[in-house]
Amino acid sequence: MTGDTQRSRFSTERIVAVLRHDLPASLVVFLVAVPLSLAIAVTCGAPLIAGLVAAAVGGLVAGPLGGSAVQVSGPAAGLALVVAELVRTYGWRATCTITLIAGVLQVVLGAFKVARTALAVSPAVVHGMLAGVGVVIALSQLHVVLGGQPEKSAVENLIELPDQIVHNHNHAVAVGLLTIAVLLLWPRLPRLNAVPAPLAALTIAALTAGLLGWDVARADLTKGFSDWATPVLPRGDWHGIAGAVLLVALLAGVESLLCSVAADRLHEGPRADLDRELTGQGVANLVSGALGGLPVAGVIVRTTTNIRAGGRSRWSTILHGVWVLLFAVCFSWIVGMIPLEALAALLVFIGARMVNLGTVRGLHGHGELPIYVLTMGAVVVIGLAEGVLVGLGLAALFALRRLTRVSVQVRLEPDDRWHVVVTGSLTFVGVPRLIDNLRAIPAGAAVDLDLNVDFLDNAAFEALHGWRLEHERTGGSIAIDEIHDEWYTSAASGTRVSTSKTPPRAPERWWLPRAYRRGGPLSTIPVRQQGVWVPSRAEPEQEGAVPDLLAGAVDFQRLTAPLVRPFLTRMARTQETSHLFITCADSRVVPSLITASGPGDLFTVRNIGNLVPRHGASPPDDSVVAAIEYATTVLSVTTVTVCGHSRCGAMAALLSAGEKTGRLPGLGRWLRHGDHTLARYILSDSGGEDEGPLDRLCRVNVAQQLDNLRTYPSVAELERSGRLQLVGLYFDIGAARVHVLDREGFTPVAACPS
């Protein structure tokens, strides 16, 4: 009975969760999906009903069968150019067959579990392709907005655009401009945000055109499902047809998988099963093609809307499909009120949004912006398939360049020994650079050569070995230390060297988590158990924090203390730091590690959520106040840094509105100091789509704590006089990346070029 009761309670809780979270989210997604699906059908040259069929199938088929609990599938703007070209070449009914076969191919690929392989495609290529598609769509539909007709290519559309702007000023232009204006202004009206911007824009455009009697073209869905077209076999060169099937399957699959990965960063529910997702998308495309619908893919706009609206399970996606189906069956007459120019304006807006500036900044930080720009340009100027090939080729060249990059540093040490550090992959490409640097070492000198290389080919070995023999012949000495596998030693002894790169041996460094040092010196420290000292590895299940910390202390005394004792002795009487560093108590955030600091550098304050109680706050917290007073008055620090981090548990508790602190009264009282952060978060702009709500709150919290610091009169006075600088940092744990707060927001700290 107890088991039945628990199952009944669990079922009741699930039903309540669906009604509370997923049902409202499904309605919001439905209101976004309908106008987008209609607009994409228009730009593809497909029947309007095809867009609604694909949206319904995306919810009712891909929703339950896919691998992501929150992803919403449907017709995607990223596939619009491909579908439009297929419709022009083979006709609409044959395009449905191509979609069906592409779905079968996706099912086969999912069965062979190749989904992870698709993620090997450079995101710069994918985002560049989507941006190029967005530009092409925007340019073509802009002509419709201006009352004209799109040309055959994006270049021709761009050339003809000035003439369209000068000569067309009819009602169609007014409807289009009105739609775009509403799309731009609607998100800035917080009280009206419950209604999605696309729905509001089309509604306002339709009502305005109807009330003023404007002469505009209308969408025609009066025939409803009678517009259904059964698939027929395409006629033409089978090579082209096979290429079209492959292109639709791969583009839809890659876009869906990347959308799933992005969605995982935006919610805290179960992670996506990518192979299941690819299979589910394949079944959805099979069904959509068979029913006369557009190709289906995971769509980031609808997925993000679903997550932000509170969707937590597949039910939000499934229910949105139900609402789309009911709309198509019962309320399709409403579509006849929508001006086609308004749908075109919606596509212009969508196309422009596909050029994501947040993505551009991220790619620039990783040096992949040229791939993005050239892929986008090639898609616009040459074509979609050709642009993707250009992007893939350029990405391969960039990867090859990185894989063959080598750094050679030569310096003279105080003891008159030359220190050479070679880092990277040492191949024939790097031989000229290596030899040029080694020639700077005078004959007969003593040399310490550190080979931190993960690959050494024969040309590089012969060049290095020849230099070594020549240097030793002139009376010099060379001590070689290989950090990775012994590439040079093996080659010099004549033993076989592996042709593939090998992973480095894990170094015994303090910054490695203990779990990564198991089996090393720390795991052999004796531990006292029941009065007997035994090696800690003998009873791994008994290992705990105390033995680990004691082992770490022994390791410090043995390895590190001799190195740091000289300068610690000099600074033992007083500390002379210039930095107050306020950060979270999270164990993954190590201030000395992420700032490359040592003893005496940072005066550190750590608490849950890196919070700074405002001056005179209630309840008071003398601990943080005392640290601020001591640092600014006694130590006379010149910098105060507040460092937040991604996925902060304190910020998650703030977002939960007390649900996660019900049994932790002390934590609940402490988090009251985050009320201003939460208020600032609510009033702030939502930011880029790639940033989840939790991480956005973590960033907002850093800026708010800096403002909290300024509520202290002494801090404010020091900052005004220029004697104190306040700095905001944000540590992305997953990416191991430090971001600094400036006027434009958080910017990744760039690594110095090698």
Buried (B, 14 or more C-beta within 10 A) or exposed (E): EEEEEEEEEEEEEEEEBBEEBBBBBBBBBBBBBBBBBBBBBBBBBBBBBBBBBBBBBBBBBBBBBBBBBBBBBBBBBBBBBBBBBBBEBBBBBBBBBBBBBBBBBBBBBBEEEBBEEBBEBBBBBBBBBBBBBBBBBBBBBBBBBBBBEBBEBBBBBBEBBEEBBEEBEBBBBBBBBBBBBBBEEBEEEEEEEEEBBBBBBBBBBBEBBEEEEBEBBBBEBEEBBEBBBEBBEBEEEEEEBEEBBEBBBBBBBBBBBBBBBBBBBBBEBEBBBBBBBBBBBBBBBBBBBBBBBBBBBBBBBBBBBBBBBBBBBBBBBBBBBBBBBEBBEEEBEBBEBBBBBBBBBBBBBBBBBBBBEEBBBBBBBEBBBBBBBBBBBBBBBBBBBEBBBBBBBBBEEBEEEEBBBBBBEBEEEEEEBBBBBBBBBBBEBBBEBBBEBBEEBEEEBBBBBBBBBBBBBEBBBEBBEEBBEEBEEEEBEBEBEBBBBBBBEBBBEEEEBEEEEEEEEEEEEEEEEBEEBEEBEBBEBBBEEEEEEEEBBEEEEEBEEEBBEBBBEBBEEEEEEEEEEEEEEEEEEEEEBEBBBBBBEBEEBBBBEBBEBEEBBBBBBBBBBBBBBBBEBEEEBEEBBEBBBEBBEEBEBBBBBBBBBBBBBBBBBBEEEEEBBEEEEEBBEBBBBBEBBBEBBEEBEEBBBBBBBBBBBBBBBBBBBBBBBBBBEEBBEBBEEEEBEBBBBBBBBEEEBBBEBEEEBBBBEEEEEE
